[in-house]
Amino acid sequence: MFDLDGVIVDTHAVIKEALRALACNAGVTIDPDVLDATVLLPPVNALLALGVSDARQIYDSDYDKALSLATGEVLVFNEVVAGMATLAKAGVGLGIVTAQARGRLRYLLPPEVAELVEVVIAHEDAPAKPAPDGILAACARLGVPPERAFFIGDRTTDVRAGRAAGVTTVGASWGIAGATALQREGVDVLLATPDQVGPSILAQIDSRRGHAGS
């Protein structure tokens, strides 16, 4: 199973442009340094940090449209997609667990990825990570027991969610948190680059399980 943002795609530029557009439409003068810092915040908090007083209302009414208009800036980690395709060909069931709302997936989830995955757990389907519910729901739909599953994420909350669900946690160093934070959180397997996604993950997981059982 995979997280979406920071693992399969990089949506930083999209989110930044959406926040900028919403703040400008609200008549706010934007400090570029503040804008850069807000990208990692939840959207309502980001709008508040930018000085948008009615942030919740603007988020509810306009954020999805602003995000969809900025989709030209979505970066796809093609090596990850290639690795997912190799795993699928090997008979591995694939799923996505994301905090994004399901309605946004039509423009944030690459079509080639949508064709590979068997299940997508979105924001509406389960409590947000670090709660394990989304990962457990994906395992159930895939028909795979958690102890035979892995979850690839780029945040420490992903590691905590995977650990709580009882799956093998895999860290994507190219994402938001970075290798040091993921290691500090106790991730089971750490990937340095996107091209490491593939069958070699299964070998690392099997090796780790073998050591745990000895």
Secondary structure as GFF3:
##gff-version 3
##sequence-region A 1 214
A	DSSP	beta_strand	9	10	.	.	.	ID=ss1
A	DSSP	alpha_helix	12	25	.	.	.	ID=ss2
A	DSSP	alpha_helix	32	38	.	.	.	ID=ss3
A	DSSP	alpha_helix	43	49	.	.	.	ID=ss4
A	DSSP	alpha_helix	55	58	.	.	.	ID=ss5
A	DSSP	pi_helix	59	63	.	.	.	ID=ss6
A	DSSP	alpha_helix	64	69	.	.	.	ID=ss7
A	DSSP	three_ten_helix	71	73	.	.	.	ID=ss8
A	DSSP	beta_strand	75	76	.	.	.	ID=ss9
A	DSSP	alpha_helix	78	89	.	.	.	ID=ss10
A	DSSP	beta_strand	95	97	.	.	.	ID=ss11
A	DSSP	three_ten_helix	102	104	.	.	.	ID=ss12
A	DSSP	alpha_helix	105	108	.	.	.	ID=ss13
A	DSSP	alpha_helix	111	114	.	.	.	ID=ss14
A	DSSP	beta_strand	119	121	.	.	.	ID=ss15
A	DSSP	three_ten_helix	123	125	.	.	.	ID=ss16
A	DSSP	alpha_helix	133	142	.	.	.	ID=ss17
A	DSSP	three_ten_helix	146	148	.	.	.	ID=ss18
A	DSSP	beta_strand	150	153	.	.	.	ID=ss19
A	DSSP	alpha_helix	156	165	.	.	.	ID=ss20
A	DSSP	beta_strand	168	172	.	.	.	ID=ss21
A	DSSP	alpha_helix	179	185	.	.	.	ID=ss22
A	DSSP	beta_strand	189	191	.	.	.	ID=ss23
A	DSSP	three_ten_helix	194	196	.	.	.	ID=ss24
A	DSSP	alpha_helix	199	213	.	.	.	ID=ss25
###
